[in-house]
Amino acid sequence: MNGLPRVFGPRAKKEGKAQLILTRRSSPGAAPKPRTSCGQRNGLILDPSGDYYYWWLMVMVAPIMYNWIILICRSCFQELQQKYLWVWLALDCLCDLLYLLDMVVHFHTGFLDQGILIQDRAKISQRYRHSAPFLWDLASLLPTEALYLLVGTNQPAVRANRFLRTPRLFEAFDRIETRTAHPYAFRISKLMLYVFVTIHWNSCLYFALSGLIGYGADEWVYPNISTPGFGRLRRQYLYSFYFSTLILTTVGDTPMPQRQEEFLFMAADFLLAVLGFATIMGSVTSVVSNLNEADAAFYPNQDLVKGYLRTRRVDRRLQRRVVAWYQHLQMNQKLTDERGILQHLPGRLRAQVAVSVHLPALRKVQIFQNCEQSLLEELVLKLQPQVYSPGEFVCRKGDIGREMYFIREGQLAVVADDGLTQYAVLGEGLYFGEISIINIKGNKSGNRRTANIKSIGFSDLFCLSKEDLAEVLSEFPDAKAVLEAKGREILLKMDKLDLNAEAAEIARQQEEERRTAALEEGLDALQTKLARILAGLEAGAFKMALRLERLEWELPAWGDGEEVEEAGGREPATEP
């Protein structure tokens, strides 16, 4: 049936069963089961770049930092371990539970393969089990607390394998630095945390070394515990922390070491202090340098401009205006080079960022309130922010117009030639300058400005060049018609529109359109005739090829007949 051979026997049964299964699966009434890109059912799978995974990393910061800070303190300060033993055991169990849940989260966290999030649990599990992090995570959960039965509960150092989960802490810090709105402040805070943990460990080791040598054995070690005031746990930790801070920062006088162990401890601390000082200075220098680069990217370099003004001996009044302009930019966070800042983003992502920032302001412009979304998106990508100081002219009457302006914030005045008399005040959402860059028929001014526009205070404007506007309007003729109609209305009010010239221009344009249409019709007719001629030539060539082929087949047959006839004439006749 349907042009296919029929199959009988076991094969037909198998194919019929397969066809039945396919029919059931593809039936319109059957609801498709949700499946992932790997063909497995989708379950609770976390996206490694999603919010849930991010917040779980924040949760894992607590148990890891607990082990790094509390474990060494409990090991060196025995009183702390004994006094709050049941509290530590409960917290240890809670941390181990979080460690175990972290491994479960690993088994439910997808990964990217060729840019696609893999949500197949079998592949996720196989990938995690065959990775190095799985071995480290498994080692960090080994039940080393069983050693308490041998060494006693006063040795919490048996839980040192919990430090193997530290890469999870670094991953959390990297995610925070990526997501936070204040990355430089976070870097400084992270650096200070590392410094605190280093001093904390050093102070704990100092107290433990003092216990091994003997409290009060000399001036370098911790004083005798029996001394009034030095036996309390808080005093022990604070004294050790203060002493370690003096050593690692090399600030202040410390007692001279007396024993070999003390010399080795001091030497190691001095080397650590040198390394830490270099790291801190490098990190702070990097943060400051990045801050300066960020300021340079956001705002123009005013130092160069100030140096230029001083070198060229520019008038001090003008210098103060330049300084006031720079100050206004920084105080109000005005940006003048948004394209340079967003240049590394992909095109579509850069467009979305620009739309989210400037689209609300662009919608306030009267002419664009009813425009389609795609036109606004095209305009947003081509707008250039500009800031004008009080009393500064945006444009003067008679200047050649190369751009139009949209008022985002501030007020501008339409003034007379004397610069004082105000005819009108333009506010937020209005626009001007479109007459000189739009080719309006009958415009007496041509591409010249028709008015003086001066900024009353600080004005934040959007600038759109003539070339960019023409490129956008070529794709949106309705918006172009609205702009031309608005400009024509303004020219009529200003008596800058020559109606006769407009009519002549319209007539000339209609004549050109008519002639263009006639030329197109003539060209179409010529193309039709040429197509017919070419078709005739192709048909004639095809017929000629067929005739030649037929003659080539006939000629060999004629030649064979003549040869036979000549051969028969030369051979003698014989009788059987």
C-alpha positions as CSV (number, residue, x, y, z in Angstrom):
1,M,0.0,0.0,0.0
2,N,1.1,3.6,-0.7
3,G,3.7,2.2,-3.1
4,L,5.5,0.2,-0.4
5,P,6.0,-3.6,-0.5
6,R,4.0,-5.6,2.0
7,V,5.9,-7.6,4.6
8,F,4.6,-10.8,6.2
9,G,5.8,-13.0,9.0
10,P,7.7,-12.0,12.2
11,R,9.2,-9.0,10.5
12,A,5.7,-7.7,9.8
13,K,4.7,-8.2,13.4
14,K,7.7,-6.2,14.6
15,E,7.2,-3.4,12.1
16,G,3.5,-3.3,12.9
17,K,4.2,-3.1,16.6
18,A,6.8,-0.3,16.1
19,Q,4.3,1.6,13.9
20,L,1.6,1.2,16.6
21,I,4.1,2.7,19.2
22,L,4.9,5.6,16.9
23,T,1.3,6.2,16.3
24,R,0.5,6.4,20.0
25,R,3.4,8.7,20.6
26,S,2.5,11.1,17.8
27,S,-1.3,11.1,18.4
28,P,-2.6,14.6,18.9
29,G,-4.4,13.8,22.2
30,A,-1.3,12.4,23.9
31,A,0.4,15.0,26.1
32,P,4.2,15.0,25.5
33,K,6.3,14.3,28.5
34,P,8.9,16.9,29.4
35,R,12.4,15.9,28.4
36,T,15.7,17.5,28.5
37,S,18.2,18.0,25.6
38,C,19.7,14.5,26.4
39,G,16.4,12.7,26.2
40,Q,15.9,12.2,30.0
41,R,13.1,13.4,32.1
42,N,13.7,16.8,33.6
43,G,13.9,16.9,37.4
44,L,15.3,19.2,40.0
45,I,18.5,20.2,38.2
46,L,20.3,23.4,39.2
47,D,21.8,25.8,36.7
48,P,25.4,26.6,37.7
49,S,24.8,30.2,36.7
50,G,21.4,30.5,38.3
51,D,20.2,32.1,41.5
52,Y,19.5,28.9,43.5
53,Y,23.0,27.6,43.0
54,Y,24.4,31.0,43.9
55,W,22.5,31.1,47.2
56,W,23.5,27.6,48.0
57,L,27.2,28.7,47.6
58,M,26.4,31.5,50.1
59,V,25.1,28.9,52.6
60,M,28.3,26.8,52.2
61,V,30.4,29.8,53.2
62,A,29.3,29.4,56.8
63,P,30.4,25.8,57.5
64,I,33.7,26.2,55.7
65,M,34.6,29.4,57.6
66,Y,33.5,27.8,60.8
67,N,36.0,25.0,60.3
68,W,38.8,27.4,59.3
69,I,38.3,29.7,62.3
70,I,36.9,27.6,65.1
71,L,38.8,24.3,64.6
72,I,42.3,25.7,65.1
73,C,41.1,27.7,68.0
74,R,39.6,24.6,69.7
75,S,42.8,22.7,69.1
76,C,45.1,25.2,70.7
77,F,42.9,26.6,73.5
78,Q,41.9,23.4,75.4
79,E,39.7,25.2,77.8
80,L,37.5,26.4,74.9
81,Q,37.1,22.8,73.7
82,Q,36.3,21.4,77.1
83,K,34.0,24.2,78.3
84,Y,31.6,24.1,75.2
85,L,32.1,20.5,74.1
86,W,28.4,19.7,73.4
87,V,28.0,22.9,71.5
88,W,31.0,22.1,69.3
89,L,29.7,18.6,68.7
90,A,26.3,19.8,67.6
91,L,27.9,22.4,65.3
92,D,30.2,19.8,63.9
93,C,27.2,17.6,63.0
94,L,25.4,20.5,61.4
95,C,28.5,21.3,59.3
96,D,28.9,17.7,58.2
97,L,25.2,17.6,57.2
98,L,25.8,20.7,55.1
99,Y,28.8,19.1,53.5
100,L,26.8,16.0,52.7
101,L,24.0,18.2,51.2
102,D,26.6,20.0,49.1
103,M,27.6,16.7,47.5
104,V,23.9,16.1,46.8
105,V,23.7,19.5,45.2
106,H,26.7,18.5,43.0
107,F,24.8,15.5,41.8
108,H,21.9,17.8,40.8
109,T,23.9,20.6,39.2
110,G,24.0,20.6,35.4
111,F,26.9,21.5,33.2
112,L,27.4,23.1,29.8
113,D,28.3,21.0,26.8
114,Q,28.8,23.0,23.6
115,G,26.9,25.9,25.2
116,I,23.8,23.7,26.1
117,L,22.9,23.0,29.7
118,I,23.0,19.2,30.3
119,Q,20.2,18.1,32.7
120,D,20.6,14.3,32.3
121,R,21.1,13.1,35.8
122,A,23.1,10.0,34.7
123,K,25.6,12.2,32.8
124,I,25.8,14.7,35.6
125,S,26.5,11.9,38.1
126,Q,29.0,10.2,35.9
127,R,30.9,13.5,35.3
128,Y,31.0,14.4,39.0
129,R,32.1,10.9,40.1
130,H,35.0,10.9,37.7
131,S,36.2,14.3,38.6
132,A,38.9,15.4,41.2
133,P,36.4,17.5,43.2
134,F,34.4,14.4,44.0
135,L,37.5,12.8,45.6
136,W,38.2,15.9,47.6
137,D,34.6,16.2,48.8
138,L,34.5,12.5,49.7
139,A,37.7,12.8,51.7
140,S,36.4,15.8,53.5
141,L,33.5,13.7,54.8
142,L,35.4,10.8,56.1
143,P,34.3,10.0,59.7
144,T,37.5,10.9,61.4
145,E,35.6,11.7,64.6
146,A,36.1,8.0,65.3
147,L,39.6,8.9,66.3
148,Y,38.1,10.5,69.4
149,L,37.9,7.0,70.9
150,L,41.7,6.8,70.7
151,V,42.9,10.3,71.4
152,G,40.0,11.7,73.3
153,T,37.6,14.6,72.7
154,N,40.3,17.2,73.5
155,Q,41.8,16.7,70.1
156,P,39.5,18.3,67.5
157,A,42.4,18.4,65.0
158,V,41.1,15.0,63.8
159,R,38.6,17.0,61.8
160,A,41.3,18.6,59.7
161,N,40.1,16.8,56.6
162,R,37.2,19.3,56.6
163,F,39.6,21.9,55.2
164,L,39.5,20.0,51.9
165,R,36.2,21.7,51.0
166,T,38.0,25.1,50.8
167,P,37.7,25.3,46.9
168,R,34.0,25.7,47.4
169,L,34.7,28.9,49.4
170,F,36.8,30.3,46.6
171,E,34.1,29.5,44.1
172,A,31.6,31.4,46.3
173,F,33.9,34.4,46.6
174,D,34.3,34.5,42.8
175,R,30.5,34.4,42.3
176,I,30.0,37.2,44.8
177,E,32.6,39.4,43.1
178,T,30.9,38.8,39.8
179,R,27.4,39.6,41.0
180,T,28.0,42.4,43.5
181,A,27.5,46.0,42.5
182,H,30.6,47.0,44.5
183,P,33.4,44.7,43.4
184,Y,36.2,46.9,44.7
185,A,34.7,47.1,48.2
186,F,34.3,43.3,48.2
187,R,37.9,42.7,47.2
188,I,39.1,44.9,50.1
189,S,36.8,43.0,52.5
190,K,38.0,39.7,51.2
191,L,41.6,40.8,51.7
192,M,40.9,41.9,55.2
193,L,39.3,38.5,55.9
194,Y,42.4,36.7,54.7
195,V,44.5,38.9,57.0
196,F,42.3,38.2,59.9
197,V,42.4,34.4,59.4
198,T,46.1,34.5,59.0
199,I,46.6,36.4,62.3
200,H,44.0,34.2,64.0
201,W,45.9,31.0,63.0
202,N,49.2,32.6,64.0
203,S,47.9,33.6,67.4
204,C,46.5,30.1,68.1
205,L,49.8,28.5,67.1
206,Y,51.7,31.0,69.3
207,F,49.5,30.0,72.3
208,A,50.0,26.3,71.6
209,L,53.8,26.8,71.3
210,S,53.8,28.7,74.6
211,G,52.1,25.8,76.2
212,L,54.7,23.3,74.9
213,I,57.6,25.5,76.1
214,G,55.9,26.4,79.3
215,Y,53.7,29.4,80.2
216,G,55.9,32.2,81.7
217,A,59.1,30.3,80.9
218,D,60.6,33.6,79.5
219,E,59.4,37.0,78.3
220,W,58.6,35.8,74.8
221,V,56.0,33.1,75.6
222,Y,52.5,33.7,77.1
223,P,52.7,34.7,80.8
224,N,51.9,32.1,83.4
225,I,48.3,31.2,83.6
226,S,48.3,31.4,87.3
227,T,49.1,35.1,87.1
228,P,46.0,37.1,88.0
229,G,44.2,38.2,84.9
230,F,46.0,35.9,82.5
231,G,44.1,32.7,83.2
232,R,40.8,33.8,81.6
233,L,40.1,32.4,78.2
234,R,39.2,35.8,76.6
235,R,42.5,37.3,77.9
236,Q,44.5,34.4,76.5
237,Y,43.1,34.8,73.0
238,L,43.3,38.6,72.9
239,Y,46.9,38.6,74.2
240,S,47.9,36.0,71.6
241,F,46.1,37.9,68.8
242,Y,47.7,41.2,69.8
243,F,51.2,39.5,70.0
244,S,50.7,37.9,66.5
245,T,49.6,41.2,65.1
246,L,52.8,42.9,66.3
247,I,54.9,40.1,64.7
248,L,53.1,39.9,61.4
249,T,52.9,43.7,60.9
250,T,56.4,44.3,62.3
251,V,54.9,47.2,64.3
252,G,56.1,47.8,67.8
253,D,58.7,46.0,70.0
254,T,58.3,42.3,70.7
255,P,60.3,40.4,73.4
256,M,63.6,38.8,72.2
257,P,63.2,35.1,71.6
258,Q,65.3,32.9,73.8
259,R,64.9,29.3,72.5
260,Q,65.4,27.7,69.2
261,E,61.7,27.1,68.7
262,E,61.0,30.7,69.3
263,F,63.6,31.8,66.8
264,L,62.1,29.5,64.2
265,F,58.6,30.8,64.9
266,M,59.7,34.4,64.6
267,A,61.6,33.8,61.4
268,A,58.6,32.0,59.8
269,D,56.4,34.9,60.9
270,F,58.7,37.5,59.4
271,L,58.8,35.7,56.1
272,L,55.0,35.5,56.2
273,A,54.8,39.2,57.1
274,V,56.9,40.1,54.0
275,L,54.8,38.0,51.8
276,G,51.6,39.3,53.3
277,F,52.8,42.9,53.1
278,A,53.6,42.5,49.4
279,T,50.3,40.8,48.8
280,I,48.3,43.5,50.6
281,M,50.2,46.3,48.8
282,G,49.7,44.7,45.4
283,S,46.0,44.1,46.0
284,V,45.4,47.6,47.2
285,T,47.4,49.1,44.3
286,S,45.4,46.9,41.9
287,V,42.1,48.1,43.4
288,V,43.1,51.8,43.3
289,S,44.4,51.4,39.7
290,N,41.1,49.7,38.7
291,L,39.2,52.5,40.3
292,N,41.1,55.1,38.4
293,E,40.6,53.2,35.2
294,A,36.9,53.0,35.9
295,D,36.7,56.7,36.5
296,A,38.6,57.4,33.3
297,A,36.2,55.2,31.4
298,F,33.2,56.9,32.9
299,Y,34.3,60.5,32.9
300,P,36.8,62.4,30.7
301,N,40.3,63.0,32.2
302,Q,40.0,66.5,33.6
303,D,43.7,66.7,34.6
304,L,44.8,66.7,30.9
305,V,42.2,69.4,30.1
306,K,43.3,71.5,33.1
307,G,46.9,71.2,32.1
308,Y,46.1,72.2,28.6
309,L,44.1,75.3,29.8
310,R,47.0,76.4,32.0
311,T,49.6,75.8,29.4
312,R,47.6,77.8,26.8
313,R,46.8,80.6,29.3
314,V,43.1,80.3,28.8
315,D,40.9,82.9,30.5
316,R,40.3,82.0,34.2
317,R,36.6,82.5,33.8
318,L,36.5,79.9,31.0
319,Q,38.6,77.6,33.1
320,R,36.1,77.8,36.0
321,R,33.3,76.9,33.6
322,V,35.2,73.8,32.4
323,V,35.9,72.8,36.1
324,A,32.2,73.3,36.9
325,W,31.2,71.1,34.0
326,Y,33.5,68.3,35.2
327,Q,32.2,68.7,38.7
328,H,28.6,68.4,37.5
329,L,29.4,65.2,35.6
330,Q,30.9,63.5,38.6
331,M,28.5,64.7,41.3
332,N,25.4,63.7,39.2
333,Q,27.0,60.7,37.6
334,K,26.5,61.9,34.0
335,L,28.2,59.8,31.3
336,T,29.3,61.1,28.0
337,D,30.9,58.0,26.4
338,E,28.4,55.2,26.9
339,R,29.3,53.5,23.6
340,G,32.9,53.1,24.7
341,I,31.9,51.6,28.0
342,L,29.5,49.1,26.4
343,Q,31.6,48.4,23.3
344,H,32.7,44.9,24.4
345,L,29.1,43.6,24.9
346,P,27.4,41.7,22.0
347,G,25.2,43.7,19.7
348,R,21.8,42.5,21.0
349,L,22.9,42.6,24.6
350,R,24.2,46.2,24.2
351,A,20.9,47.1,22.6
352,Q,18.9,45.7,25.5
353,V,21.1,47.6,28.0
354,A,20.7,50.9,26.1
355,V,17.0,50.3,25.8
356,S,16.6,49.7,29.6
357,V,18.5,52.8,30.4
358,H,17.3,55.4,27.9
359,L,13.9,54.1,26.6
360,P,11.8,55.6,29.4
361,A,13.4,59.0,28.7
362,L,12.9,58.6,24.9
363,R,9.2,57.7,25.3
364,K,8.7,61.1,26.9
365,V,9.5,62.8,23.6
366,Q,6.2,63.7,22.0
367,I,7.1,62.6,18.5
368,F,8.0,59.1,19.7
369,Q,5.2,58.4,22.1
370,N,3.2,56.4,19.6
371,C,6.1,55.0,17.6
372,E,6.7,51.2,17.4
373,Q,9.2,49.5,19.6
374,S,11.7,48.6,16.9
375,L,12.1,52.3,15.9
376,L,12.8,53.3,19.5
377,E,15.4,50.5,19.8
378,E,17.1,51.7,16.6
379,L,17.2,55.3,17.9
380,V,18.5,54.4,21.3
381,L,21.6,52.7,19.9
382,K,22.5,55.9,18.0
383,L,21.8,58.5,20.7
384,Q,24.8,60.3,22.1
385,P,24.4,61.9,25.6
386,Q,25.7,65.5,25.9
387,V,25.7,67.8,28.9
388,Y,25.6,71.6,28.5
389,S,26.6,74.2,31.2
390,P,24.4,77.2,32.2
391,G,24.5,79.9,29.6
392,E,26.0,77.7,26.9
393,F,24.5,77.9,23.4
394,V,23.5,74.5,22.0
395,C,23.1,76.0,18.6
396,R,23.0,79.4,17.0
397,K,20.8,80.9,14.3
398,G,22.5,80.4,10.9
399,D,24.8,77.6,11.8
400,I,24.9,74.5,9.7
401,G,22.7,71.8,11.3
402,R,24.3,68.4,11.5
403,E,22.3,66.9,14.4
404,M,19.0,67.2,16.3
405,Y,18.5,67.1,20.1
406,F,16.2,65.6,22.6
407,I,15.9,67.1,26.0
408,R,16.3,64.4,28.7
409,E,16.7,66.7,31.7
410,G,16.9,70.5,32.2
411,Q,15.6,73.6,30.5
412,L,16.6,75.5,27.4
413,A,15.5,78.9,26.1
414,V,14.8,80.0,22.6
415,V,16.5,83.5,22.6
416,A,16.9,86.4,20.3
417,D,20.2,87.4,18.6
418,D,21.2,89.4,21.7
419,G,21.2,86.2,23.8
420,L,18.9,87.8,26.5
421,T,15.4,88.0,25.1
422,Q,13.6,84.7,25.6
423,Y,10.9,83.7,23.2
424,A,10.1,80.3,24.7
425,V,11.4,77.7,27.2
426,L,11.9,74.1,26.2
427,G,11.7,71.4,28.9
428,E,11.9,67.7,29.4
429,G,10.5,65.5,26.5
430,L,10.8,68.2,23.8
431,Y,13.1,68.2,20.8
432,F,14.6,70.7,18.4
433,G,17.0,70.9,15.5
434,E,15.2,68.5,13.2
435,I,14.3,71.2,10.6
436,S,17.9,71.7,9.5
437,I,18.7,68.0,9.1
438,I,15.4,66.9,7.5
439,N,15.0,67.8,3.8
440,I,11.7,69.7,4.0
441,K,10.5,71.0,0.6
442,G,10.4,74.7,0.3
443,N,12.6,75.4,3.4
444,K,14.1,78.8,2.9
445,S,16.8,78.2,5.5
446,G,18.1,75.0,3.9
447,N,20.3,73.2,6.4
448,R,20.8,76.3,8.5
449,R,19.6,76.7,12.1
450,T,16.5,78.8,12.5
451,A,16.8,79.8,16.2
452,N,19.2,80.4,19.0
453,I,19.0,77.7,21.8
454,K,20.7,78.4,25.1
455,S,20.9,76.2,28.2
456,I,19.4,77.9,31.2
457,G,21.0,75.5,33.8
458,F,22.8,72.2,33.3
459,S,21.0,70.4,30.5
460,D,21.2,66.7,29.7
461,L,20.5,66.1,26.0
462,F,20.4,63.3,23.5
463,C,22.2,64.1,20.3
464,L,21.2,62.3,17.0
465,S,23.3,63.0,13.9
466,K,21.9,63.6,10.4
467,E,23.4,60.4,9.0
468,D,22.0,58.3,11.8
469,L,18.6,59.8,11.6
470,A,18.5,59.3,7.8
471,E,19.5,55.7,8.3
472,V,16.7,55.0,10.8
473,L,14.0,56.9,9.0
474,S,14.8,55.1,5.7
475,E,13.4,52.0,7.4
476,F,10.4,53.7,9.1
477,P,8.7,56.0,6.5
478,D,5.7,56.7,8.8
479,A,8.0,58.3,11.4
480,K,9.7,60.3,8.6
481,A,6.3,61.6,7.4
482,V,5.4,62.7,11.0
483,L,8.8,64.5,11.4
484,E,8.4,66.3,8.1
485,A,4.9,67.4,8.9
486,K,5.9,68.7,12.2
487,G,8.8,70.6,10.7
488,R,6.6,72.0,7.9
489,E,4.2,73.3,10.6
490,I,7.0,75.1,12.4
491,L,8.3,76.6,9.2
492,L,4.9,77.9,8.4
493,K,4.6,79.7,11.7
494,M,8.1,81.2,11.2
495,D,7.3,82.2,7.6
496,K,10.3,80.1,6.5
497,L,8.4,78.0,4.0
498,D,8.2,78.9,0.4
499,L,4.9,77.4,-0.8
500,N,5.7,78.0,-4.5
501,A,9.1,76.3,-4.1
502,E,7.4,73.5,-2.2
503,A,4.8,73.1,-5.0
504,A,7.6,73.2,-7.6
505,E,9.6,70.6,-5.7
506,I,6.6,68.4,-5.3
507,A,5.9,68.7,-9.1
508,R,9.5,68.0,-9.9
509,Q,9.5,65.0,-7.7
510,Q,6.3,63.7,-9.2
511,E,7.7,64.3,-12.7
512,E,10.8,62.4,-11.7
513,E,8.7,59.6,-10.3
514,R,6.7,59.5,-13.5
515,R,9.8,59.4,-15.6
516,T,11.3,56.8,-13.4
517,A,8.2,54.7,-13.7
518,A,8.2,55.1,-17.5
519,L,11.9,54.0,-17.6
520,E,11.1,51.0,-15.4
521,E,8.2,50.0,-17.7
522,G,10.5,50.4,-20.8
523,L,13.2,48.4,-19.1
524,D,10.7,45.7,-18.2
525,A,9.6,45.5,-21.9
526,L,13.2,45.3,-23.1
527,Q,13.9,42.6,-20.6
528,T,10.8,40.7,-21.8
529,K,11.9,41.0,-25.5
530,L,15.5,40.0,-24.6
531,A,14.2,37.0,-22.7
532,R,12.1,35.9,-25.7
533,I,15.2,36.3,-28.0
534,L,17.3,34.3,-25.7
535,A,14.6,31.6,-25.4
536,G,14.5,31.4,-29.3
537,L,18.3,31.2,-29.5
538,E,18.3,28.4,-27.0
539,A,15.5,26.5,-28.8
540,G,17.4,26.9,-32.2
541,A,20.6,25.8,-30.7
542,F,18.9,22.8,-29.1
543,K,17.3,21.8,-32.5
544,M,20.6,22.2,-34.3
545,A,22.3,20.0,-31.7
546,L,19.6,17.3,-32.2
547,R,20.0,17.5,-36.0
548,L,23.8,17.2,-35.8
549,E,23.5,14.2,-33.5
550,R,21.1,12.5,-35.9
551,L,23.4,13.1,-38.9
552,E,26.4,11.7,-36.9
553,W,24.4,8.5,-36.3
554,E,23.4,8.3,-40.0
555,L,26.8,8.8,-41.6
556,P,28.5,5.6,-40.2
557,A,25.5,3.5,-41.5
558,W,25.9,4.9,-45.1
559,G,29.7,4.3,-45.0
560,D,29.3,0.6,-44.1
561,G,26.8,0.0,-46.9
562,E,29.1,1.5,-49.6
563,E,32.0,-0.7,-48.4
564,V,29.9,-3.8,-48.6
565,E,28.8,-2.9,-52.1
566,E,32.3,-2.3,-53.4
567,A,33.6,-5.5,-51.8
568,G,30.8,-7.5,-53.5
569,G,31.8,-6.0,-56.9
570,R,35.4,-7.1,-56.6
571,E,34.8,-10.7,-55.4
572,P,34.4,-13.4,-58.1
573,A,31.2,-15.2,-58.2
574,T,31.4,-18.8,-57.1
575,E,29.0,-21.6,-57.3
576,P,28.6,-24.0,-54.5
